[in-house]
Amino acid sequence: MASLEQVEIRKYHNELVHDVRHLMQKYGRIMGWEVPELDEAEASRLILQALKDALADVEREQ
């Protein structure tokens, strides 16, 4: 049986996905302003890796 915390966090899944997509778009736009010949696929890969690294940093702090 799922704990109350597990049930509650499942409710936030779609919102978390939305927030991550928003961060991807935000930093994609910023990179587009800074890098004239932006490779969007590479930029997305780098942004996603930066988000993963940031999550790992936060996880280590817990």
Stockholm file with secondary structure:
# STOCKHOLM 1.0

chainA/1-62         MASLEQVEIRKYHNELVHDVRHLMQKYGRIMGWEVPELDEAEASRLILQALKDALADVEREQ
#=GR chainA/1-62 SS CCCHHHHHHHHTHHHHHHHHHHHHHHHHHHHHHHCTTCCHHHHHHHHHHHHHHHHHHHHHHC
#=GC SS_cons        CCCHHHHHHHHTHHHHHHHHHHHHHHHHHHHHHHCTTCCHHHHHHHHHHHHHHHHHHHHHHC
//
